[in-house]
Amino acid sequence: MSDTIRHPEADALDLEKRPPLRVVPPVPEDLPADPAGDLPLIPEWTRDADARKAVARRAARRARRAGRRWVSRQRTERGHAAQIRRGVRRTHSWVIGVEGVHVQATLHQAHAATREARAAARRARYTLMPGQRDAARQAAERAETHALAALQLHKQARREVRRGRFLRGPLAYGTPLIADTVAAVEFGGLGLAGGVFATLSVAAWIGRKPQVEETWDLERRSLGDGDRLDEPMLNQAYRDAKVIPADESLRVLLPPAITADGAAFQVEFDLPPGTPTAKALSNNAVAALASSFGVTAQQVSQTAGDREGRIHLRVSLAVPFTGKPVRGPLLDCEHFDLWDAVPMGVSERGEVITTEWFEKTALFGGEPGSGKTSMANGLLLAASLDAMARLFGADGKAGADLLPFEPIAEMLDTEGDPEALLKILRHVWHEVLPECKKVAREHGVRRFSRALAKKDPRVRFTILAIDEWASYLSSADPKTAKEIDRLLRLIVQQGRAYGVVVLASTQKPDSEAVPTGVRDIISTRWAGRCLTPEASDTILGRGRASSGHNAQRILKSQRGVGFYQTGESADPVLMRAFYYDDGEKTGVDEVALILDRAYQLRAEAGTLPGSGPSLSDQLREHGTDGEILAVLVDTFTAYGADVDWLPGAVLLDTLRSAGLEVTPERLAALVVRSDADKAKRMWDGSRVAGYPRALVLDTAQKVLERV
């Protein structure tokens, strides 16, 4: 049988081009319900009565639970009855409006003006003197005119109120009334019920948000909402925090003002008499103040003033130190003199924090990842760019933080070996410090200084960096740990006067991890993020956390941020360490760039570890001329690579300080100058003659070649 048929009259009607009709064969009764997807798919379970009953029971359970939730909801502020009440009340408040305030104000003014007019008329009536009577009558007339004007304003305000209520009232009340009436007339009781239901639904929608108007305080202002800090807000915040009673106020010394960069508000004030500073600086008070200001606790910074009860408050408009880290300034330095102040970081006020490291030691603490390495790099990289500074390092966690300094470090342990640390400490104690003391005795001084460093190149800094200090003590045997403790305490105590800077870091420097005999004599401290206030106090000192310097409130995302304290009496400053990228993310290793520059500086100065005797040491082996030239070379090295000329008087003074009595004629005969070399240059405000660096080095090379 063919699947297609032709129309019987196709030839007559000339419809040969008409598409053929497709005949669908009948579906046999024994085929499945959906053999090829032509029919709707019917699930198998629908043909089972038990399955249909189970589905019905589940739907019934859902309906019962929804009903119970609806009933429970009706007893709360989000119930439909409460929503309708709020909607009706808000609609009525909208109809009444706020213009009634003007009516009350004008009524009060009218009453006051009327009383004044009556009093003026009474005075005019009983004034007997002719001159005073005319003045009293004029005053009475003016008072009467003012009273009439006030009364007219009151009437006008009442008319405006009536007009507004007349326009809003029919819209709010007339519209649903007319709609319900029309529905009742057209559809009877059913229509009336539908109209009432629609009206109540609109009222419930208007009152869907509970207690908005009741909880909103028009007088309430906060920094988090964009308001400016002023005295009322300041007083209210400290009252909310229970720092001052509700009937007390702060005595503002410097009014609230926004900083020049627009990043924060600052204010200085005195607490009421009898209120201690510690009450305002407590952790609970800071959290309450932040809540009142509408900011986070990290944005509120309080410090004690110069007297009890005086507070310096700074409220940042954004969480500080959450942006990109600040680029380290040492990247732009060709060389660095460690006698200068080292830039360590930036405070929350945007000020660069610098530290002069002579006669200082440092302790950096905080949880892992708090940024101790970034903080330590500020000093280590600056010392690297000083070609005369000696570096000693030890890494207790056997990491790679100190490994880049290996080419320029005299001794370095990156394995966390206590015996290696002990060897370094013995070298510093038995060789470095005796040499420094010998130099000081030769010059008749008790301590090193910048002036002495310019005269004698042997006066130099020694940096001893110990990372994860506690790891060494915990892994060492008792005898080794005791010896490490003894030597480290002696180096810290006696090395400060001779430029020996001990830099130690650990996660939690408590008495068990770090001996208190060493920890308590360290002057400079930095506390990164800590897990508890007690850990913060362990680093900064007892009582610092309760006085507002609590490293626990530092966020985990604020890497490199900590409280920095220099000296025993100075208050800690919240700061962020300068960042020097190690290239893991950006591909640019800034630490390597600085250390490459440091290597070149030390290679030129002959101070690389293991590079053999320096030029000065070689010259000292060649008689008196060699000793003189060695002192001259060291003097130019001490002044830095950018000094290519020095006065003859400076060189002669350096020679005398080194114990060599050299006359100007003797020096001129040794270092022969041309007429161009003898030309005078400016030095300390006057023109003097001197010697070029290149000529001194050339003469030194000739002395070495002559032997």
C-alpha positions in Angstrom: 0.0 0.0 0.0 1.4 3.4 -1.0 1.8 6.0 1.7 0.6 8.8 -0.6 -2.7 9.3 -2.7 -3.6 11.7 -5.4 -6.7 13.9 -5.4 -9.3 12.4 -7.7 -9.8 15.6 -9.6 -6.2 16.7 -9.7 -6.0 16.7 -13.5 -9.2 18.6 -14.0 -8.3 21.3 -11.4 -4.8 21.6 -12.6 -3.5 20.9 -9.1 -0.6 18.6 -9.9 1.8 20.8 -8.1 -0.1 20.5 -4.8 2.0 18.8 -2.1 1.0 15.2 -1.3 -1.0 14.4 1.8 0.7 12.2 4.4 -1.5 9.5 5.9 -0.7 8.7 9.5 -1.2 5.1 10.2 -3.4 4.2 13.3 -1.6 3.4 16.5 -2.0 -0.2 17.6 -3.6 -0.7 21.0 -0.8 -3.0 22.2 2.0 -0.3 21.8 3.4 1.6 24.9 1.9 5.0 25.9 4.8 6.9 24.2 6.7 4.8 21.7 8.5 7.5 19.8 7.9 10.8 21.6 4.8 11.7 19.6 2.5 11.5 22.6 2.8 13.3 26.1 5.1 11.4 28.5 3.0 10.1 31.3 5.0 9.0 34.4 4.6 5.4 35.5 3.7 6.3 39.1 0.5 8.2 37.9 -1.1 4.9 37.1 -0.5 3.7 40.7 -3.2 4.7 43.3 -0.9 4.4 46.3 1.6 6.8 44.7 -1.1 9.3 44.0 -2.2 9.1 47.7 1.4 9.6 48.9 1.7 12.7 46.8 -1.6 14.0 48.1 -0.6 13.4 51.7 2.7 15.3 51.1 0.8 18.2 49.6 -1.6 18.2 52.6 1.4 18.2 55.0 2.9 21.2 53.2 -0.5 23.0 53.4 -0.8 22.3 57.2 2.7 23.6 57.8 2.1 26.7 55.7 -1.2 27.3 57.7 0.6 27.0 61.0 3.3 29.4 59.9 0.6 31.8 58.8 -1.2 31.6 62.1 2.1 32.1 64.0 2.9 35.1 61.9 -0.4 36.8 62.7 0.8 37.2 66.3 3.9 39.2 65.3 4.5 42.6 63.8 4.5 41.1 60.4 1.0 39.7 60.7 -1.7 40.9 58.3 -3.7 42.6 61.0 -0.6 44.5 62.2 0.2 45.4 58.6 -3.3 46.8 58.0 -3.1 48.8 61.3 0.2 50.3 60.2 -1.1 51.0 56.7 -4.2 52.8 58.1 -2.1 54.8 60.5 0.5 55.8 57.9 -2.2 56.8 55.5 -3.9 58.9 58.1 -0.5 60.5 59.0 0.0 61.3 55.3 -3.4 62.9 55.2 -2.8 65.0 58.3 0.7 66.0 57.0 3.4 67.9 58.8 2.0 71.4 58.1 0.4 71.5 61.6 3.8 72.4 63.0 3.6 75.7 61.2 0.1 76.3 62.6 1.4 75.7 66.2 4.4 78.0 65.6 2.3 80.8 64.1 -0.3 80.4 66.9 2.5 80.8 69.5 3.8 83.8 67.7 0.3 85.3 67.5 -0.3 84.8 71.3 3.1 86.3 72.1 2.5 89.3 69.8 -1.0 89.8 71.3 0.3 89.8 74.8 3.0 92.3 73.9 0.4 94.5 72.1 -1.8 94.5 75.2 1.1 95.4 77.5 2.2 98.2 75.1 -1.4 99.6 75.0 -1.6 99.5 78.8 1.7 101.4 79.1 0.5 104.0 76.6 -2.8 104.5 78.5 -1.1 105.1 81.8 1.8 107.2 80.6 1.3 110.8 81.8 4.4 112.7 80.5 3.7 114.3 77.1 7.0 113.2 75.5 6.9 109.7 76.9 3.2 109.4 76.0 3.8 109.9 72.3 6.6 107.3 72.3 4.5 104.8 74.2 1.6 105.3 71.8 3.9 104.7 68.8 5.3 101.5 70.5 1.7 100.4 71.1 0.8 100.9 67.4 3.9 99.0 66.3 3.1 96.1 68.7 -0.5 96.1 67.4 0.6 96.0 63.8 3.0 93.1 64.6 0.2 91.2 66.4 -2.2 91.6 63.5 0.5 90.4 61.1 1.2 87.4 63.3 -2.6 86.6 63.5 -2.8 86.9 59.7 0.1 84.4 59.3 -1.7 82.0 61.7 -4.9 82.2 59.6 -2.9 81.7 56.4 -1.1 78.6 57.9 -4.5 77.2 58.9 -5.9 77.7 55.4 -2.9 75.9 53.9 -3.3 73.0 56.3 -7.0 72.7 55.5 -6.3 72.9 51.7 -3.7 70.2 51.9 -5.8 67.9 54.0 -8.8 68.6 51.7 -6.8 67.4 48.7 -5.2 64.4 50.4 -8.3 63.3 52.4 -10.6 62.5 49.5 -7.8 60.7 47.6 -6.9 58.5 50.6 -10.5 57.9 52.0 -12.8 58.7 49.1 -11.2 56.4 46.5 -11.6 53.1 48.4 -15.1 54.2 49.6 -16.3 54.9 46.1 -14.7 51.7 44.8 -16.4 49.6 47.5 -19.8 51.3 46.9 -19.6 50.7 43.2 -18.7 47.1 43.7 -21.6 46.6 46.2 -24.1 48.2 43.8 -23.0 46.3 40.8 -22.2 42.9 42.4 -24.0 42.9 45.7 -22.5 41.4 48.8 -19.9 39.5 46.9 -18.7 42.7 45.2 -18.6 44.5 48.6 -16.6 41.7 50.1 -14.1 41.9 47.2 -13.8 45.7 47.5 -13.2 45.5 51.2 -10.6 42.8 50.7 -8.8 44.9 48.0 -8.9 48.0 50.3 -7.4 46.0 53.2 -4.8 44.5 50.9 -3.6 48.0 49.8 -3.5 49.0 53.5 -1.4 45.9 54.3 1.0 46.6 51.5 1.5 50.2 52.7 2.2 48.8 56.2 4.3 45.9 55.1 7.5 47.2 56.7 7.1 47.2 60.5 7.8 50.2 62.7 9.8 52.2 60.2 8.5 55.6 61.2 8.5 54.7 64.9 12.2 53.7 65.0 13.6 56.4 62.6 15.1 59.3 64.5 15.5 62.5 62.5 18.1 63.8 65.0 20.2 60.7 64.7 23.4 61.2 62.6 26.4 59.0 62.0 29.6 59.1 60.0 28.6 55.8 58.3 25.7 57.6 56.7 27.9 60.4 55.3 27.3 63.0 58.1 30.1 65.2 59.4 31.5 64.8 62.9 30.5 67.6 65.2 30.3 68.1 69.0 26.7 66.8 69.4 27.6 63.6 67.6 30.8 63.2 69.6 29.0 63.7 72.9 26.3 61.3 71.9 28.8 58.6 70.9 30.6 58.7 74.2 27.3 58.6 76.0 26.2 55.6 74.0 29.5 53.9 74.9 28.9 54.5 78.6 32.1 56.5 78.8 30.4 59.6 80.2 27.0 59.9 81.9 24.0 61.1 80.0 24.0 64.5 81.7 27.8 65.1 81.1 29.6 66.5 78.0 33.1 66.4 76.7 35.3 69.5 76.8 36.4 70.0 73.2 39.9 71.5 72.9 40.3 71.3 69.1 37.0 71.1 67.3 36.3 68.2 64.9 38.0 68.8 61.6 38.6 66.7 58.5 42.2 66.0 57.6 43.9 67.6 54.6 43.6 64.5 52.5 39.9 64.1 53.5 40.5 60.6 54.8 39.5 61.0 58.5 38.1 63.3 61.2 40.3 64.4 64.1 39.4 66.0 67.4 41.1 66.5 70.8 39.0 66.8 74.0 39.1 66.3 77.8 36.8 63.8 79.5 34.6 65.1 82.4 36.4 65.4 85.7 36.8 62.1 87.5 36.6 60.0 84.3 39.8 58.1 83.7 41.4 57.8 80.3 41.5 54.0 80.5 37.7 53.9 80.5 37.6 55.5 77.0 40.5 53.5 75.6 39.1 50.1 76.6 38.3 47.5 73.9 34.6 47.6 74.8 34.5 51.3 74.6 36.1 51.3 71.2 33.6 48.8 69.8 30.7 50.8 71.3 32.1 54.1 69.8 32.4 52.4 66.4 28.8 51.2 66.6 27.6 54.7 67.5 29.7 56.4 64.7 28.4 53.8 62.2 31.9 52.5 61.3 34.1 49.5 62.1 36.3 49.3 65.1 39.4 49.5 62.9 38.4 53.0 61.9 38.4 54.4 65.4 41.8 55.3 66.8 42.2 56.9 70.3 45.5 57.9 71.9 46.0 59.3 75.4 47.1 63.0 75.6 49.7 64.7 77.7 47.5 64.6 80.8 45.0 62.3 82.4 41.6 62.5 80.8 42.8 64.0 77.5 42.0 62.0 74.3 43.1 62.4 70.7 40.4 60.8 68.5 40.8 59.9 64.8 37.9 58.4 62.9 38.8 57.2 59.4 36.2 57.4 56.7 37.4 54.0 55.4 39.2 51.1 56.9 42.9 52.1 56.9 45.6 50.1 55.2 43.2 48.1 53.0 44.4 49.4 49.7 47.6 48.5 47.8 50.8 48.5 49.8 53.1 51.5 49.7 56.1 51.2 47.4 59.4 51.1 49.3 61.5 54.2 49.0 64.8 52.2 49.0 64.1 51.2 45.4 65.1 54.7 44.4 68.3 54.8 46.4 71.6 54.1 44.8 73.2 53.7 48.2 72.2 54.4 51.8 74.1 55.7 54.9 72.9 53.7 57.9 73.6 56.6 60.2 70.6 58.3 58.6 67.0 57.5 59.6 65.7 54.5 57.9 62.2 54.7 56.4 60.1 51.9 57.9 56.5 52.6 56.9 53.6 54.9 56.8 51.3 55.7 59.7 47.5 55.9 59.4 47.8 59.6 59.2 49.9 59.3 56.0 53.2 60.2 57.8 56.4 58.4 56.9 57.8 56.6 60.0 61.6 56.7 60.1 64.0 55.3 62.7 67.6 56.0 63.5 69.0 52.6 64.4 72.2 53.5 66.2 72.0 52.2 69.9 68.7 50.4 69.1 67.6 46.8 69.1 64.3 45.5 67.7 61.8 42.8 68.4 59.1 42.1 65.8 56.2 39.7 66.7 52.8 38.6 65.5 51.0 35.6 64.1 52.1 33.9 60.9 51.4 36.1 57.9 51.2 39.3 59.8 54.0 40.9 57.8 57.1 40.5 60.1 59.3 39.9 57.0 58.1 43.1 55.3 58.9 45.1 58.5 62.3 43.5 58.9 63.2 44.2 55.2 63.1 47.9 55.8 66.2 47.7 58.0 67.9 44.8 56.2 67.7 46.3 52.8 68.9 49.7 54.1 71.8 48.0 55.7 72.6 46.2 52.5 72.9 49.5 50.6 75.5 50.7 53.1 78.6 49.1 51.8 80.4 49.4 55.2 77.7 47.6 57.2 78.2 44.0 58.2 75.3 41.5 58.0 74.8 38.4 60.1 71.6 36.4 59.7 69.9 33.3 61.1 66.5 31.8 60.1 65.0 29.6 62.8 62.2 28.3 60.6 64.6 27.2 57.9 62.8 29.3 55.3 64.0 31.4 52.4 63.4 34.9 53.8 67.1 35.6 54.5 68.5 33.5 51.6 68.7 36.5 49.1 71.1 38.2 51.6 73.6 35.3 51.4 76.0 36.9 48.9 76.6 39.9 51.0 76.2 38.4 54.5 79.4 37.5 56.4 77.7 34.6 58.2 74.2 33.2 57.5 72.2 30.2 58.8 69.2 29.1 56.8 68.8 25.6 58.2 67.5 26.6 61.7 70.5 24.9 63.4 71.1 26.1 67.0 74.8 25.3 66.7 75.1 27.5 63.7 73.4 30.4 65.5 75.8 29.8 68.5 78.7 30.0 66.1 77.5 33.3 64.8 76.9 34.7 68.3 80.4 33.7 69.3 81.9 35.3 66.3 80.1 38.6 67.0 81.0 38.5 70.7 84.6 37.3 70.5 85.7 39.0 67.3 83.4 41.8 66.1 82.8 43.5 69.5 86.5 43.4 70.7 87.5 45.1 67.4 84.9 47.8 67.9 86.0 48.4 71.5 89.6 48.6 70.3 88.8 51.3 67.8 86.9 53.3 70.4 89.8 53.1 72.8 92.2 54.3 70.1 90.0 57.4 69.6 89.4 57.9 73.3 85.6 57.6 73.1 83.0 55.4 74.8 80.7 55.0 71.9 80.7 55.3 68.1 79.2 58.3 66.3 78.7 59.6 62.8 81.6 62.1 63.1 83.9 59.2 64.2 82.7 57.1 61.2 83.9 59.8 58.8 87.3 59.8 60.4 87.8 56.1 60.7 86.2 53.6 58.3 86.5 50.8 60.9 83.5 52.5 62.6 80.7 50.6 61.0 77.3 49.1 61.7 76.8 45.4 62.5 73.3 44.0 61.8 72.4 40.7 63.5 69.0 39.4 62.3 67.5 36.4 63.9 64.2 35.2 62.4 61.9 32.9 64.5 64.0 33.3 67.5 61.9 30.9 69.6 62.5 28.1 67.2 66.2 28.0 67.9 65.6 27.9 71.7 62.9 25.2 71.5 65.1 22.9 69.3 68.4 23.4 71.2 69.5 21.3 74.1 69.5 23.0 77.5 73.2 23.8 77.5 73.2 25.3 74.0 70.0 27.3 74.7 71.6 28.7 77.9 74.7 29.7 76.0 72.6 31.3 73.2 70.7 33.3 75.8 73.9 34.4 77.6 75.7 35.6 74.5 72.6 37.3 73.0 72.0 39.2 76.2 75.7 40.3 76.3 75.6 41.4 72.7 72.4 43.4 73.2 73.7 45.0 76.3 77.2 45.9 75.2 76.9 46.1 71.4 74.5 49.0 71.2 77.1 51.7 71.8 79.3 50.2 69.0 76.7 50.1 66.2 75.6 46.4 66.8 71.9 46.2 66.0 70.1 43.0 67.0 66.9 42.4 65.0 64.8 39.5 66.4 61.4 38.3 65.3 59.1 35.5 66.4 55.4 34.7 66.4 54.7 35.1 70.2 57.7 36.3 72.2 56.5 35.2 75.6 58.7 34.2 78.6 58.6 30.5 77.6 59.7 31.2 74.0 62.1 34.1 74.5 64.0 34.7 77.8 62.7 37.8 79.5 66.3 38.8 80.3 66.8 39.6 76.6 63.3 40.6 75.7 63.0 43.3 78.4 66.1 45.2 77.2 65.0 45.5 73.6 63.9 49.1 72.9 62.2 49.0 69.5 59.1 46.7 69.1 56.6 46.0 66.4 53.4 44.0 67.0 51.6 42.7 64.0 48.2 41.0 64.2 47.8 38.9 67.4 45.2 36.5 68.4 44.7 37.8 71.9 45.3 41.1 73.8 47.8 39.2 76.0 49.9 38.3 73.0 49.9 42.0 72.0 51.0 43.0 75.5 53.7 40.4 75.4 55.3 42.3 72.5 54.6 45.9 73.3 54.6 45.8 77.1 52.0 45.2 79.8 49.0 47.5 79.7 49.4 48.6 76.1 46.3 46.7 74.9 44.1 48.3 77.5 45.4 51.7 76.6 44.2 51.5 73.0 47.2 49.8 71.4 45.7 46.3 70.9 47.1 44.4 67.9 44.2 41.9 68.1 42.0 44.5 66.3 44.2 44.4 63.2 42.4 42.6 60.4 43.9 39.6 58.8 43.8 41.3 55.5 45.9 44.2 56.8 49.2 42.5 56.0 52.3 44.4 57.2 50.2 46.5 59.6 51.2 46.7 63.3 51.8 48.9 66.3 55.4 50.3 66.2 57.1 51.5 69.4 60.5 53.1 69.6 61.9 53.8 73.1 60.5 52.9 76.5 58.3 56.0 76.9 57.0 56.5 73.4 53.4 55.4 72.6 53.0 52.8 69.8 52.0 54.1 66.4 49.8 52.1 64.0 51.7 51.9 60.8 52.1 49.8 57.6 55.5 48.6 56.6 56.9 49.6 53.2 56.5 46.8 50.7 59.2 45.3 48.6 57.9 42.7 46.2 59.6 39.3 46.0 58.3 38.7 42.5 56.0 35.8 43.2 52.9 37.5 41.8 54.2 40.4 39.7 57.4 38.8 38.3 59.5 41.8 39.4 61.7 40.9 42.3 62.3 44.2 44.0 64.4 42.6 46.8 66.7 41.1 44.2 67.1 44.5 42.4 68.2 46.2 45.7 70.5 43.4 46.6 72.2 43.4 43.2 72.9 47.1 43.7 74.2 46.3 47.2 76.5 43.6 45.8 78.0 46.1 43.3 78.5 48.7 46.0 80.4 46.2 48.2 82.4 44.9 45.3 83.6 48.4 44.5 84.3 49.1 48.1 86.1 45.8 48.7 83.8 44.8 51.6 82.3 41.6 50.1 82.6 38.6 52.4 85.3 36.2 51.3 86.6 38.6 48.6 90.1 38.6 50.1 92.0 41.5 51.6 90.6 44.9 50.6 92.7 47.6 48.9 93.3 49.2 52.2 94.5 46.0 53.8 96.9 45.4 50.9 98.3 49.0 51.1 99.0 48.6 54.9 101.5 45.9 54.0 103.7 48.3 52.1 105.3 50.6 54.6 104.4 54.1 55.7 103.3 55.3 52.3 100.9 52.3 52.1 99.5 53.1 55.5 98.8 56.7 54.5 97.2 55.7 51.3 95.1 53.1 53.1 93.7 55.7 55.4 92.9 58.0 52.5 91.1 55.2 50.6 89.1 54.3 53.7 88.2 58.0 54.2 86.8 58.3 50.7 84.9 55.0 51.2 83.4 56.3 54.4 82.1 59.5 52.7 80.3 57.4 50.1 80.6 56.7 46.4 79.2 60.0 45.3 82.1 62.0 46.9 84.9 62.3 44.3 86.9 65.0 46.1 87.9 65.8 49.7 89.7 68.8 51.2 93.3 68.3 52.2 92.4 69.4 55.8 89.9 66.7 56.1 92.4 64.0 55.0 95.1 65.4 57.3 92.7 65.2 60.3 91.8 61.6 59.4 95.5 60.7 59.3 96.1 62.3 62.7 93.1 60.4 64.1 94.6 57.2 62.8 97.9 58.0 64.6 99.9 59.1 61.5 101.5 62.6 61.8 101.6 63.7 58.2 102.4 67.2 57.1 100.7 68.9 54.1 104.0 68.8 52.2 104.4 65.1 52.9 100.9 64.4 51.6 101.5 66.6 48.5 104.7 64.7 47.8 103.0 61.4 48.0 99.9 62.2 46.0 101.2 64.4 43.2 98.6 66.7 41.8 98.5 68.6 38.5 97.5 72.3 38.3 93.9 71.2 37.5 93.8 69.0 40.6 95.0 71.8 42.8 92.1 74.0 41.8 90.0 75.0 44.9 86.4 73.9 45.4 83.6 74.8 47.7 83.5 73.0 51.0 81.4 74.1 54.0 80.9 77.6 52.6 84.6 78.4 51.6 86.9 77.5 48.7 89.7 75.1 49.7 92.2 72.9 48.0 91.9 69.1 48.1 92.6 65.8 46.5 90.4 63.9 43.9 89.4 60.3 44.7 90.6 59.1 41.3 94.1 60.5 41.9 94.3 58.8 45.4 93.3 55.4 43.9 95.7 55.8 41.0 98.5 56.6 43.4 97.6 53.5 45.6 97.6 51.3 42.5 101.1 52.5 41.6 102.4 51.7 45.1 101.0 48.2 44.8 102.5 47.7 41.3 105.9 49.1 42.4 106.4 46.1 44.8 
